Amino acid sequence: MSGVVRIAGQGLAGTLLAWALERRGRTFELYDPGHKTSASRVGAGLVNPVTGERWALAPGWAERATAAKSFYREIEAAWGVALVTDLRVRRAWRDEAEGRWVRAKVGRGELAPWVTPAGLERDAAWIEGAWRVDLPALLAAGRRRWRGQGCLREAALRSDETEWAVTGSARELGPVIWCTGAAETRVPDLRAVGGETLELVVGGAAGELPPGVVRHDGVWVLPVGGGRAWVGASFIRDESERLARREELRARARRQLADRDWCELAVLAGYRMTTADRLPAAGWLPGREGREGILNGLGSKGVLWGPGLAEDWADRLGVNSVNQMDHGLHR
């Protein structure tokens, strides 16, 4: 497929796609006005092997975790930036009934090697093998890189600009891949939801939180360095929920940090796109095959799923026939 690929949006999806294209020597341009409302800017970047109320293996973990982590490690080496931190998660259960149920799963080996009998405590279990990508650092490093290379345009790409005339242009324009989050979805069944994370300063006599350990009781507490911690994240379907969700985060912070002195530094807010099944959306827009596609709705699974989806797109954008890619959106 010929022409300059235009990537609309330099959040997590756009950054991963741009790097996948750069690795293949594929010409692209990024369009992004900044990250003031980006969900990626305030995302925790957590990848946890055991998730959800049912303590199940994270969707896509078995197929994607190893390759995804290698993808970010490659970026670290190529860009000279630290991104990946290995983590342990101490996850408390809500009541003793949940505790008995989790112990039974562990006893049957259903959660091995991530949760083992050695990791069981009276009111919690230790989950091994989690990791985190520093999303603010990833976005900032990518922005510096592509600004320096002259392929970042610090403006939004609008849908009415997708059919620019080539006449008189020094380059041939290729397809547009929409990675714009909440800015311009182009897909009717994607909707924007809000999310908030509390940023705290933690210290006092007990000191900072130990690095590399996440506290989790339905809401996570993540040390992010410099005596700071993030508590989150809320899922806000409409504005009437915002204050209640924020107070819930504060209540969880008080409970989980009862052994520490802390104060609230900021509320980090952003908007992300989601689908009914909360799985990422990728593929050509119906009726626009070879001209407009989408990589969006990454949500909480984005750090795990994003590298593989970006690699798929980069492979397919490098071929000369749209028939080699599924037509229409797929998840």
TORMISE-877750 format. One record per residue (C-alpha): residue number from 1; residue in three letters; chain; x, y, z. Coordinates in nm, 4 decimals, always signed. Layout:
// TORMISE-877750
resi:NUM, resn:Ala, chain:A, x:X, y:Y, z:Z
...
***
This chain:
// TORMISE-877750
resi:1, resn:Met, chain:A, x:+0.0000, y:+0.0000, z:+0.0000
resi:2, resn:Ser, chain:A, x:+0.1650, y:+0.3205, z:-0.1171
resi:3, resn:Gly, chain:A, x:+0.1597, y:+0.6749, z:+0.0143
resi:4, resn:Val, chain:A, x:+0.2310, y:+0.8481, z:+0.3421
resi:5, resn:Val, chain:A, x:+0.0320, y:+0.6887, z:+0.6235
resi:6, resn:Arg, chain:A, x:-0.1425, y:+0.9555, z:+0.8318
resi:7, resn:Ile, chain:A, x:-0.1912, y:+0.8708, z:+1.1987
resi:8, resn:Ala, chain:A, x:-0.4505, y:+1.0865, z:+1.3727
resi:9, resn:Gly, chain:A, x:-0.3691, y:+1.1001, z:+1.7430
resi:10, resn:Gln, chain:A, x:-0.0495, y:+1.0371, z:+1.9414
resi:11, resn:Gly, chain:A, x:-0.1885, y:+0.8715, z:+2.2503
resi:12, resn:Leu, chain:A, x:-0.0919, y:+0.5146, z:+2.3293
resi:13, resn:Ala, chain:A, x:-0.2419, y:+0.3711, z:+2.0087
resi:14, resn:Gly, chain:A, x:-0.0886, y:+0.6312, z:+1.7773
resi:15, resn:Thr, chain:A, x:+0.2519, y:+0.6105, z:+1.9453
resi:16, resn:Leu, chain:A, x:+0.2666, y:+0.2308, z:+1.9173
resi:17, resn:Leu, chain:A, x:+0.1538, y:+0.2366, z:+1.5554
resi:18, resn:Ala, chain:A, x:+0.4056, y:+0.5070, z:+1.4634
resi:19, resn:Trp, chain:A, x:+0.6913, y:+0.3071, z:+1.6172
resi:20, resn:Ala, chain:A, x:+0.5797, y:-0.0125, z:+1.4436
resi:21, resn:Leu, chain:A, x:+0.5806, y:+0.1736, z:+1.1110
resi:22, resn:Glu, chain:A, x:+0.9169, y:+0.3393, z:+1.1800
resi:23, resn:Arg, chain:A, x:+1.0756, y:+0.0010, z:+1.2498
resi:24, resn:Arg, chain:A, x:+0.9636, y:-0.1126, z:+0.9045
resi:25, resn:Gly, chain:A, x:+1.0882, y:+0.2005, z:+0.7296
resi:26, resn:Arg, chain:A, x:+0.7304, y:+0.3001, z:+0.6390
resi:27, resn:Thr, chain:A, x:+0.6723, y:+0.6727, z:+0.5831
resi:28, resn:Phe, chain:A, x:+0.4124, y:+0.8277, z:+0.8129
resi:29, resn:Glu, chain:A, x:+0.2904, y:+1.1570, z:+0.9556
resi:30, resn:Leu, chain:A, x:+0.1467, y:+1.2030, z:+1.3027
resi:31, resn:Tyr, chain:A, x:-0.1248, y:+1.4611, z:+1.3755
resi:32, resn:Asp, chain:A, x:-0.1805, y:+1.5528, z:+1.7389
resi:33, resn:Pro, chain:A, x:-0.2416, y:+1.8911, z:+1.9078
resi:34, resn:Gly, chain:A, x:-0.1372, y:+1.7739, z:+2.2567
resi:35, resn:His, chain:A, x:-0.2442, y:+1.5543, z:+2.5468
resi:36, resn:Lys, chain:A, x:-0.4491, y:+1.7823, z:+2.7721
resi:37, resn:Thr, chain:A, x:-0.7546, y:+1.5509, z:+2.7702
resi:38, resn:Ser, chain:A, x:-0.5842, y:+1.2266, z:+2.6680
resi:39, resn:Ala, chain:A, x:-0.6653, y:+0.9134, z:+2.8663
resi:40, resn:Ser, chain:A, x:-0.3151, y:+0.7825, z:+2.7893
resi:41, resn:Arg, chain:A, x:-0.1597, y:+1.0825, z:+2.9641
resi:42, resn:Val, chain:A, x:-0.3094, y:+0.9797, z:+3.2992
resi:43, resn:Gly, chain:A, x:-0.3270, y:+0.6021, z:+3.2487
resi:44, resn:Ala, chain:A, x:-0.1537, y:+0.3821, z:+3.5046
resi:45, resn:Gly, chain:A, x:-0.0150, y:+0.1503, z:+3.2360
resi:46, resn:Leu, chain:A, x:-0.0680, y:-0.1552, z:+3.4566
resi:47, resn:Val, chain:A, x:-0.0512, y:-0.5071, z:+3.3152
resi:48, resn:Asn, chain:A, x:-0.1733, y:-0.7586, z:+3.5712
resi:49, resn:Pro, chain:A, x:-0.1969, y:-1.1318, z:+3.4943
resi:50, resn:Val, chain:A, x:-0.4924, y:-1.1926, z:+3.7308
resi:51, resn:Thr, chain:A, x:-0.7823, y:-0.9485, z:+3.7064
resi:52, resn:Gly, chain:A, x:-1.1524, y:-0.8987, z:+3.7638
resi:53, resn:Glu, chain:A, x:-1.3921, y:-0.9978, z:+4.0373
resi:54, resn:Arg, chain:A, x:-1.3479, y:-1.3639, z:+3.9461
resi:55, resn:Trp, chain:A, x:-0.9687, y:-1.3572, z:+3.9790
resi:56, resn:Ala, chain:A, x:-0.9229, y:-1.4826, z:+3.6224
resi:57, resn:Leu, chain:A, x:-0.6302, y:-1.4676, z:+3.3811
resi:58, resn:Ala, chain:A, x:-0.6375, y:-1.1292, z:+3.2056
resi:59, resn:Pro, chain:A, x:-0.7931, y:-1.1437, z:+2.8571
resi:60, resn:Gly, chain:A, x:-0.5134, y:-1.1830, z:+2.6029
resi:61, resn:Trp, chain:A, x:-0.2433, y:-1.2473, z:+2.8634
resi:62, resn:Ala, chain:A, x:-0.1351, y:-1.5889, z:+2.7356
resi:63, resn:Glu, chain:A, x:-0.1155, y:-1.4750, z:+2.3726
resi:64, resn:Arg, chain:A, x:+0.0153, y:-1.1215, z:+2.4166
resi:65, resn:Ala, chain:A, x:+0.2056, y:-1.0568, z:+2.7405
resi:66, resn:Thr, chain:A, x:+0.5542, y:-1.1758, z:+2.6396
resi:67, resn:Ala, chain:A, x:+0.5529, y:-1.0059, z:+2.2993
resi:68, resn:Ala, chain:A, x:+0.4046, y:-0.6844, z:+2.4408
resi:69, resn:Lys, chain:A, x:+0.6710, y:-0.6529, z:+2.7093
resi:70, resn:Ser, chain:A, x:+0.9450, y:-0.7159, z:+2.4516
resi:71, resn:Phe, chain:A, x:+0.7953, y:-0.4411, z:+2.2337
resi:72, resn:Tyr, chain:A, x:+0.8294, y:-0.1844, z:+2.5141
resi:73, resn:Arg, chain:A, x:+1.1770, y:-0.3066, z:+2.6042
resi:74, resn:Glu, chain:A, x:+1.2770, y:-0.2495, z:+2.2429
resi:75, resn:Ile, chain:A, x:+1.1485, y:+0.1078, z:+2.2641
resi:76, resn:Glu, chain:A, x:+1.3491, y:+0.1601, z:+2.5832
resi:77, resn:Ala, chain:A, x:+1.6684, y:+0.0478, z:+2.4107
resi:78, resn:Ala, chain:A, x:+1.6088, y:+0.2445, z:+2.0912
resi:79, resn:Trp, chain:A, x:+1.4893, y:+0.5674, z:+2.2525
resi:80, resn:Gly, chain:A, x:+1.7071, y:+0.5656, z:+2.5652
resi:81, resn:Val, chain:A, x:+1.4129, y:+0.6026, z:+2.8037
resi:82, resn:Ala, chain:A, x:+1.3055, y:+0.3930, z:+3.1044
resi:83, resn:Leu, chain:A, x:+0.9469, y:+0.2693, z:+3.0642
resi:84, resn:Val, chain:A, x:+0.8886, y:-0.0778, z:+3.2132
resi:85, resn:Thr, chain:A, x:+0.8749, y:-0.1569, z:+3.5851
resi:86, resn:Asp, chain:A, x:+0.8183, y:-0.5087, z:+3.7182
resi:87, resn:Leu, chain:A, x:+0.5572, y:-0.5239, z:+3.9944
resi:88, resn:Arg, chain:A, x:+0.4013, y:-0.7415, z:+4.2611
resi:89, resn:Val, chain:A, x:+0.0360, y:-0.6860, z:+4.3504
resi:90, resn:Arg, chain:A, x:-0.1018, y:-0.7401, z:+4.6991
resi:91, resn:Arg, chain:A, x:-0.4705, y:-0.7885, z:+4.6351
resi:92, resn:Ala, chain:A, x:-0.7072, y:-0.7978, z:+4.9317
resi:93, resn:Trp, chain:A, x:-1.0378, y:-0.9796, z:+4.9151
resi:94, resn:Arg, chain:A, x:-1.3650, y:-0.8192, z:+5.0128
resi:95, resn:Asp, chain:A, x:-1.4684, y:-1.0748, z:+5.2726
resi:96, resn:Glu, chain:A, x:-1.3828, y:-1.4176, z:+5.4051
resi:97, resn:Ala, chain:A, x:-1.6138, y:-1.5893, z:+5.1555
resi:98, resn:Glu, chain:A, x:-1.4080, y:-1.4470, z:+4.8686
resi:99, resn:Gly, chain:A, x:-1.0935, y:-1.5466, z:+5.0534
resi:100, resn:Arg, chain:A, x:-1.2074, y:-1.9099, z:+5.0790
resi:101, resn:Trp, chain:A, x:-1.2955, y:-1.9104, z:+4.7102
resi:102, resn:Val, chain:A, x:-0.9543, y:-1.7698, z:+4.6100
resi:103, resn:Arg, chain:A, x:-0.7711, y:-2.0156, z:+4.8359
resi:104, resn:Ala, chain:A, x:-0.9608, y:-2.2995, z:+4.6689
resi:105, resn:Lys, chain:A, x:-0.8604, y:-2.1780, z:+4.3230
resi:106, resn:Val, chain:A, x:-0.4997, y:-2.1514, z:+4.4334
resi:107, resn:Gly, chain:A, x:-0.5124, y:-2.4971, z:+4.5905
resi:108, resn:Arg, chain:A, x:-0.6281, y:-2.6417, z:+4.2584
resi:109, resn:Gly, chain:A, x:-0.3417, y:-2.4671, z:+4.0803
resi:110, resn:Glu, chain:A, x:-0.5771, y:-2.2541, z:+3.8684
resi:111, resn:Leu, chain:A, x:-0.3791, y:-1.9336, z:+3.9240
resi:112, resn:Ala, chain:A, x:-0.0262, y:-2.0764, z:+3.9074
resi:113, resn:Pro, chain:A, x:+0.2357, y:-1.9451, z:+3.8629
resi:114, resn:Trp, chain:A, x:+0.0919, y:-1.5991, z:+3.9289
resi:115, resn:Val, chain:A, x:-0.0676, y:-1.6836, z:+4.2656
resi:116, resn:Thr, chain:A, x:+0.0674, y:-1.9760, z:+4.4668
resi:117, resn:Pro, chain:A, x:+0.0095, y:-2.1082, z:+4.8208
resi:118, resn:Ala, chain:A, x:+0.3221, y:-1.9221, z:+4.9324
resi:119, resn:Gly, chain:A, x:+0.1557, y:-1.5958, z:+4.8287
resi:120, resn:Leu, chain:A, x:-0.1567, y:-1.6360, z:+5.0445
resi:121, resn:Glu, chain:A, x:-0.2098, y:-1.4190, z:+5.3513
resi:122, resn:Arg, chain:A, x:-0.4950, y:-1.3949, z:+5.5994
resi:123, resn:Asp, chain:A, x:-0.6828, y:-1.1277, z:+5.4030
resi:124, resn:Ala, chain:A, x:-0.5001, y:-1.1029, z:+5.0692
resi:125, resn:Ala, chain:A, x:-0.2956, y:-1.2792, z:+4.8045
resi:126, resn:Trp, chain:A, x:+0.0223, y:-1.1746, z:+4.6266
resi:127, resn:Ile, chain:A, x:+0.0055, y:-1.1707, z:+4.2461
resi:128, resn:Glu, chain:A, x:+0.3440, y:-1.2112, z:+4.0807
resi:129, resn:Gly, chain:A, x:+0.4486, y:-1.1165, z:+3.7288
resi:130, resn:Ala, chain:A, x:+0.2686, y:-0.7840, z:+3.6902
resi:131, resn:Trp, chain:A, x:+0.4374, y:-0.4893, z:+3.5220
resi:132, resn:Arg, chain:A, x:+0.3770, y:-0.1293, z:+3.4295
resi:133, resn:Val, chain:A, x:+0.4591, y:+0.0997, z:+3.1381
resi:134, resn:Asp, chain:A, x:+0.5157, y:+0.4667, z:+3.2230
resi:135, resn:Leu, chain:A, x:+0.2681, y:+0.6114, z:+2.9731
resi:136, resn:Pro, chain:A, x:+0.3454, y:+0.9821, z:+3.0294
resi:137, resn:Ala, chain:A, x:+0.7153, y:+0.9066, z:+2.9654
resi:138, resn:Leu, chain:A, x:+0.6298, y:+0.7015, z:+2.6553
resi:139, resn:Leu, chain:A, x:+0.4151, y:+0.9769, z:+2.5035
resi:140, resn:Ala, chain:A, x:+0.6653, y:+1.2528, z:+2.5823
resi:141, resn:Ala, chain:A, x:+0.9596, y:+1.0563, z:+2.4395
resi:142, resn:Gly, chain:A, x:+0.7694, y:+0.9723, z:+2.1225
resi:143, resn:Arg, chain:A, x:+0.6672, y:+1.3336, z:+2.0783
resi:144, resn:Arg, chain:A, x:+1.0266, y:+1.4519, z:+2.1093
resi:145, resn:Arg, chain:A, x:+1.1468, y:+1.1855, z:+1.8673
resi:146, resn:Trp, chain:A, x:+0.9001, y:+1.2538, z:+1.5889
resi:147, resn:Arg, chain:A, x:+0.9068, y:+1.6294, z:+1.6321
resi:148, resn:Gly, chain:A, x:+1.2826, y:+1.6066, z:+1.5797
resi:149, resn:Gln, chain:A, x:+1.2323, y:+1.3909, z:+1.2705
resi:150, resn:Gly, chain:A, x:+0.9804, y:+1.6384, z:+1.1272
resi:151, resn:Cys, chain:A, x:+0.6955, y:+1.3879, z:+1.1011
resi:152, resn:Leu, chain:A, x:+0.4823, y:+1.5210, z:+1.3883
resi:153, resn:Arg, chain:A, x:+0.2285, y:+1.7896, z:+1.3005
resi:154, resn:Glu, chain:A, x:+0.1031, y:+1.9536, z:+1.6190
resi:155, resn:Ala, chain:A, x:-0.2535, y:+1.9966, z:+1.5008
resi:156, resn:Ala, chain:A, x:-0.5622, y:+1.7790, z:+1.4849
resi:157, resn:Leu, chain:A, x:-0.6543, y:+1.5969, z:+1.1650
resi:158, resn:Arg, chain:A, x:-1.0203, y:+1.6471, z:+1.0800
resi:159, resn:Ser, chain:A, x:-1.2362, y:+1.3974, z:+0.8962
resi:160, resn:Asp, chain:A, x:-1.3025, y:+1.6473, z:+0.6171
resi:161, resn:Glu, chain:A, x:-0.9285, y:+1.6517, z:+0.5417
resi:162, resn:Thr, chain:A, x:-0.8948, y:+1.2831, z:+0.4587
resi:163, resn:Glu, chain:A, x:-0.9385, y:+1.3304, z:+0.0836
resi:164, resn:Trp, chain:A, x:-0.6711, y:+1.5959, z:+0.0260
resi:165, resn:Ala, chain:A, x:-0.5779, y:+1.6432, z:-0.3374
resi:166, resn:Val, chain:A, x:-0.2350, y:+1.5132, z:-0.4329
resi:167, resn:Thr, chain:A, x:-0.1951, y:+1.7653, z:-0.7132
resi:168, resn:Gly, chain:A, x:+0.0983, y:+1.9937, z:-0.6406
resi:169, resn:Ser, chain:A, x:+0.1946, y:+1.7965, z:-0.3303
resi:170, resn:Ala, chain:A, x:+0.5485, y:+1.6732, z:-0.2796
resi:171, resn:Arg, chain:A, x:+0.4186, y:+1.3445, z:-0.1415
resi:172, resn:Glu, chain:A, x:+0.1525, y:+1.0908, z:-0.2174
resi:173, resn:Leu, chain:A, x:-0.1030, y:+1.0618, z:+0.0591
resi:174, resn:Gly, chain:A, x:-0.1877, y:+0.7175, z:+0.1866
resi:175, resn:Pro, chain:A, x:-0.4566, y:+0.5983, z:+0.4298
resi:176, resn:Val, chain:A, x:-0.5605, y:+0.7630, z:+0.7563
resi:177, resn:Ile, chain:A, x:-0.5616, y:+0.5543, z:+1.0737
resi:178, resn:Trp, chain:A, x:-0.7740, y:+0.7133, z:+1.3449
resi:179, resn:Cys, chain:A, x:-0.6143, y:+0.6782, z:+1.6882
resi:180, resn:Thr, chain:A, x:-0.7832, y:+0.9884, z:+1.8251
resi:181, resn:Gly, chain:A, x:-0.9437, y:+0.8590, z:+2.1420
resi:182, resn:Ala, chain:A, x:-1.2371, y:+1.0826, z:+2.2288
resi:183, resn:Ala, chain:A, x:-1.1466, y:+1.3574, z:+1.9813
resi:184, resn:Glu, chain:A, x:-1.3116, y:+1.2119, z:+1.6695
resi:185, resn:Thr, chain:A, x:-1.4257, y:+0.8527, z:+1.6833
resi:186, resn:Arg, chain:A, x:-1.5471, y:+0.7843, z:+1.3248
resi:187, resn:Val, chain:A, x:-1.7246, y:+0.4756, z:+1.4640
resi:188, resn:Pro, chain:A, x:-2.0827, y:+0.4969, z:+1.5984
resi:189, resn:Asp, chain:A, x:-2.0556, y:+0.2201, z:+1.8610
resi:190, resn:Leu, chain:A, x:-1.7542, y:+0.3762, z:+2.0341
resi:191, resn:Arg, chain:A, x:-1.8434, y:+0.6126, z:+2.3166
resi:192, resn:Ala, chain:A, x:-1.6395, y:+0.8352, z:+2.5425
resi:193, resn:Val, chain:A, x:-1.6211, y:+0.7666, z:+2.9151
resi:194, resn:Gly, chain:A, x:-1.4400, y:+0.9673, z:+3.1769
resi:195, resn:Gly, chain:A, x:-1.1819, y:+0.8439, z:+3.4185
resi:196, resn:Glu, chain:A, x:-1.0020, y:+0.9962, z:+3.7126
resi:197, resn:Thr, chain:A, x:-0.6930, y:+0.9057, z:+3.9131
resi:198, resn:Leu, chain:A, x:-0.5860, y:+1.0684, z:+4.2381
resi:199, resn:Glu, chain:A, x:-0.2238, y:+1.1760, z:+4.2666
resi:200, resn:Leu, chain:A, x:-0.0986, y:+1.1703, z:+4.6250
resi:201, resn:Val, chain:A, x:+0.2134, y:+1.2620, z:+4.8134
resi:202, resn:Val, chain:A, x:+0.2914, y:+0.9776, z:+5.0566
resi:203, resn:Gly, chain:A, x:+0.5504, y:+0.9976, z:+5.3340
resi:204, resn:Gly, chain:A, x:+0.5650, y:+1.0823, z:+5.7002
resi:205, resn:Ala, chain:A, x:+0.7296, y:+0.8688, z:+5.9671
resi:206, resn:Ala, chain:A, x:+0.6533, y:+0.5469, z:+5.7796
resi:207, resn:Gly, chain:A, x:+0.8219, y:+0.6815, z:+5.4659
resi:208, resn:Glu, chain:A, x:+0.7292, y:+0.6378, z:+5.1019
resi:209, resn:Leu, chain:A, x:+0.5508, y:+0.3342, z:+4.9698
resi:210, resn:Pro, chain:A, x:+0.7924, y:+0.0568, z:+4.8712
resi:211, resn:Pro, chain:A, x:+0.8637, y:+0.0686, z:+4.4973
resi:212, resn:Gly, chain:A, x:+0.7424, y:-0.2150, z:+4.2823
resi:213, resn:Val, chain:A, x:+0.4459, y:-0.3066, z:+4.5049
resi:214, resn:Val, chain:A, x:+0.0835, y:-0.2284, z:+4.4134
resi:215, resn:Arg, chain:A, x:-0.1881, y:-0.2354, z:+4.6781
resi:216, resn:His, chain:A, x:-0.5253, y:-0.3473, z:+4.5417
resi:217, resn:Asp, chain:A, x:-0.8670, y:-0.3864, z:+4.7030
resi:218, resn:Gly, chain:A, x:-1.0818, y:-0.3163, z:+4.3977
resi:219, resn:Val, chain:A, x:-0.8956, y:+0.0142, z:+4.3580
resi:220, resn:Trp, chain:A, x:-0.5196, y:+0.0121, z:+4.3081
resi:221, resn:Val, chain:A, x:-0.2541, y:+0.2237, z:+4.4801
resi:222, resn:Leu, chain:A, x:+0.0535, y:+0.2540, z:+4.2589
resi:223, resn:Pro, chain:A, x:+0.3866, y:+0.4123, z:+4.3670
resi:224, resn:Val, chain:A, x:+0.5128, y:+0.6278, z:+4.0797
resi:225, resn:Gly, chain:A, x:+0.8347, y:+0.7633, z:+4.2347
resi:226, resn:Gly, chain:A, x:+0.9356, y:+1.0845, z:+4.4044
resi:227, resn:Gly, chain:A, x:+0.7173, y:+1.0136, z:+4.7063
resi:228, resn:Arg, chain:A, x:+0.4058, y:+1.0137, z:+4.4900
resi:229, resn:Ala, chain:A, x:+0.1388, y:+0.7501, z:+4.4368
resi:230, resn:Trp, chain:A, x:-0.1602, y:+0.7178, z:+4.2049
resi:231, resn:Val, chain:A, x:-0.4948, y:+0.5844, z:+4.3257
resi:232, resn:Gly, chain:A, x:-0.7468, y:+0.4794, z:+4.0673
resi:233, resn:Ala, chain:A, x:-0.9115, y:+0.4578, z:+3.8489
resi:234, resn:Ser, chain:A, x:-1.2751, y:+0.5569, z:+3.8236
resi:235, resn:Phe, chain:A, x:-1.5040, y:+0.4758, z:+3.5299
resi:236, resn:Ile, chain:A, x:-1.7470, y:+0.7642, z:+3.4777
resi:237, resn:Arg, chain:A, x:-2.0357, y:+0.6972, z:+3.2391
resi:238, resn:Asp, chain:A, x:-2.2010, y:+1.0366, z:+3.2927
resi:239, resn:Glu, chain:A, x:-2.1182, y:+1.3547, z:+3.4812
resi:240, resn:Ser, chain:A, x:-2.3643, y:+1.2823, z:+3.7616
resi:241, resn:Glu, chain:A, x:-2.1280, y:+1.0066, z:+3.8777
resi:242, resn:Arg, chain:A, x:-1.8112, y:+1.2130, z:+3.8882
resi:243, resn:Leu, chain:A, x:-1.8155, y:+1.3446, z:+4.2472
resi:244, resn:Ala, chain:A, x:-1.9363, y:+1.0135, z:+4.3903
resi:245, resn:Arg, chain:A, x:-1.6597, y:+0.8229, z:+4.2119
resi:246, resn:Arg, chain:A, x:-1.4006, y:+1.0737, z:+4.3295
resi:247, resn:Glu, chain:A, x:-1.5129, y:+1.0380, z:+4.6905
resi:248, resn:Glu, chain:A, x:-1.4973, y:+0.6598, z:+4.6527
resi:249, resn:Leu, chain:A, x:-1.1328, y:+0.6856, z:+4.5450
resi:250, resn:Arg, chain:A, x:-1.0583, y:+0.9044, z:+4.8475
resi:251, resn:Ala, chain:A, x:-1.2281, y:+0.6575, z:+5.0823
resi:252, resn:Arg, chain:A, x:-1.0255, y:+0.3702, z:+4.9348
resi:253, resn:Ala, chain:A, x:-0.7068, y:+0.5759, z:+4.9714
resi:254, resn:Arg, chain:A, x:-0.7807, y:+0.6349, z:+5.3402
resi:255, resn:Arg, chain:A, x:-0.8367, y:+0.2642, z:+5.3957
resi:256, resn:Gln, chain:A, x:-0.5372, y:+0.1376, z:+5.1991
resi:257, resn:Leu, chain:A, x:-0.2977, y:+0.4009, z:+5.3295
resi:258, resn:Ala, chain:A, x:-0.3962, y:+0.3902, z:+5.6955
resi:259, resn:Asp, chain:A, x:-0.0315, y:+0.3114, z:+5.7763
resi:260, resn:Arg, chain:A, x:+0.1023, y:+0.6188, z:+5.5928
resi:261, resn:Asp, chain:A, x:+0.0744, y:+0.9961, z:+5.6039
resi:262, resn:Trp, chain:A, x:-0.0474, y:+1.1338, z:+5.2727
resi:263, resn:Cys, chain:A, x:-0.2145, y:+1.4298, z:+5.1084
resi:264, resn:Glu, chain:A, x:-0.3910, y:+1.4744, z:+4.7787
resi:265, resn:Leu, chain:A, x:-0.1852, y:+1.6572, z:+4.5185
resi:266, resn:Ala, chain:A, x:-0.4114, y:+1.6499, z:+4.2106
resi:267, resn:Val, chain:A, x:-0.7009, y:+1.4815, z:+4.0347
resi:268, resn:Leu, chain:A, x:-0.5840, y:+1.3501, z:+3.6985
resi:269, resn:Ala, chain:A, x:-0.8702, y:+1.3288, z:+3.4496
resi:270, resn:Gly, chain:A, x:-0.9064, y:+1.2091, z:+3.0934
resi:271, resn:Tyr, chain:A, x:-1.1499, y:+1.0603, z:+2.8446
resi:272, resn:Arg, chain:A, x:-1.1210, y:+0.7322, z:+2.6623
resi:273, resn:Met, chain:A, x:-1.3279, y:+0.5443, z:+2.4096
resi:274, resn:Thr, chain:A, x:-1.4922, y:+0.2154, z:+2.4910
resi:275, resn:Thr, chain:A, x:-1.7121, y:-0.0431, z:+2.3227
resi:276, resn:Ala, chain:A, x:-1.9930, y:-0.2476, z:+2.4737
resi:277, resn:Asp, chain:A, x:-1.7580, y:-0.5427, z:+2.5318
resi:278, resn:Arg, chain:A, x:-1.4697, y:-0.3121, z:+2.6404
resi:279, resn:Leu, chain:A, x:-1.2361, y:-0.4733, z:+2.3871
resi:280, resn:Pro, chain:A, x:-1.0163, y:-0.2700, z:+2.1475
resi:281, resn:Ala, chain:A, x:-1.1444, y:-0.1846, z:+1.7999
resi:282, resn:Ala, chain:A, x:-0.9182, y:-0.2152, z:+1.4942
resi:283, resn:Gly, chain:A, x:-0.9725, y:-0.2473, z:+1.1194
resi:284, resn:Trp, chain:A, x:-1.0835, y:-0.0620, z:+0.8095
resi:285, resn:Leu, chain:A, x:-1.3927, y:+0.1550, z:+0.8355
resi:286, resn:Pro, chain:A, x:-1.6791, y:-0.0084, z:+0.6407
resi:287, resn:Gly, chain:A, x:-1.6865, y:+0.1244, z:+0.2861
resi:288, resn:Arg, chain:A, x:-1.3501, y:+0.2979, z:+0.3354
resi:289, resn:Glu, chain:A, x:-1.1183, y:-0.0002, z:+0.2921
resi:290, resn:Gly, chain:A, x:-0.7659, y:+0.1084, z:+0.2047
resi:291, resn:Arg, chain:A, x:-0.8446, y:+0.4722, z:+0.2871
resi:292, resn:Glu, chain:A, x:-0.9519, y:+0.5012, z:+0.6515
resi:293, resn:Gly, chain:A, x:-0.8985, y:+0.2667, z:+0.9441
resi:294, resn:Ile, chain:A, x:-0.9131, y:+0.2764, z:+1.3200
resi:295, resn:Leu, chain:A, x:-0.7089, y:+0.1704, z:+1.6220
resi:296, resn:Asn, chain:A, x:-0.9092, y:+0.2858, z:+1.9209
resi:297, resn:Gly, chain:A, x:-1.0930, y:+0.1822, z:+2.2340
resi:298, resn:Leu, chain:A, x:-0.7791, y:+0.0327, z:+2.3912
resi:299, resn:Gly, chain:A, x:-0.8976, y:+0.1222, z:+2.7417
resi:300, resn:Ser, chain:A, x:-0.7553, y:-0.0644, z:+3.0393
resi:301, resn:Lys, chain:A, x:-0.6283, y:-0.3428, z:+2.8100
resi:302, resn:Gly, chain:A, x:-0.4339, y:-0.1036, z:+2.5881
resi:303, resn:Val, chain:A, x:-0.0835, y:-0.1594, z:+2.7244
resi:304, resn:Leu, chain:A, x:-0.1236, y:-0.5367, z:+2.6808
resi:305, resn:Trp, chain:A, x:-0.3154, y:-0.5415, z:+2.3512
resi:306, resn:Gly, chain:A, x:-0.1741, y:-0.2312, z:+2.1831
resi:307, resn:Pro, chain:A, x:+0.1651, y:-0.3619, z:+2.0602
resi:308, resn:Gly, chain:A, x:+0.0144, y:-0.6622, z:+1.8816
resi:309, resn:Leu, chain:A, x:-0.2598, y:-0.4545, z:+1.7181
resi:310, resn:Ala, chain:A, x:-0.0038, y:-0.1936, z:+1.6093
resi:311, resn:Glu, chain:A, x:+0.2202, y:-0.4655, z:+1.4628
resi:312, resn:Asp, chain:A, x:-0.0771, y:-0.6107, z:+1.2722
resi:313, resn:Trp, chain:A, x:-0.1598, y:-0.2696, z:+1.1277
resi:314, resn:Ala, chain:A, x:+0.2021, y:-0.1974, z:+1.0345
resi:315, resn:Asp, chain:A, x:+0.2353, y:-0.5315, z:+0.8550
resi:316, resn:Arg, chain:A, x:-0.0811, y:-0.4741, z:+0.6585
resi:317, resn:Leu, chain:A, x:-0.0063, y:-0.1119, z:+0.5725
resi:318, resn:Gly, chain:A, x:+0.3181, y:-0.2264, z:+0.4166
resi:319, resn:Val, chain:A, x:+0.1505, y:-0.4487, z:+0.1544
resi:320, resn:Asn, chain:A, x:+0.0029, y:-0.3509, z:-0.1788
resi:321, resn:Ser, chain:A, x:-0.3463, y:-0.4913, z:-0.1425
resi:322, resn:Val, chain:A, x:-0.6179, y:-0.4146, z:+0.1100
resi:323, resn:Asn, chain:A, x:-0.7426, y:-0.7704, z:+0.0495
resi:324, resn:Gln, chain:A, x:-0.4658, y:-0.8894, z:+0.2792
resi:325, resn:Met, chain:A, x:-0.6414, y:-0.7253, z:+0.5729
resi:326, resn:Asp, chain:A, x:-0.9824, y:-0.8030, z:+0.7169
resi:327, resn:His, chain:A, x:-1.2366, y:-0.5546, z:+0.5899
resi:328, resn:Gly, chain:A, x:-1.4402, y:-0.3819, z:+0.8573
resi:329, resn:Leu, chain:A, x:-1.3844, y:-0.3450, z:+1.2265
resi:330, resn:His, chain:A, x:-1.2890, y:-0.6447, z:+1.4327
resi:331, resn:Arg, chain:A, x:-1.2068, y:-0.7091, z:+1.7969
***
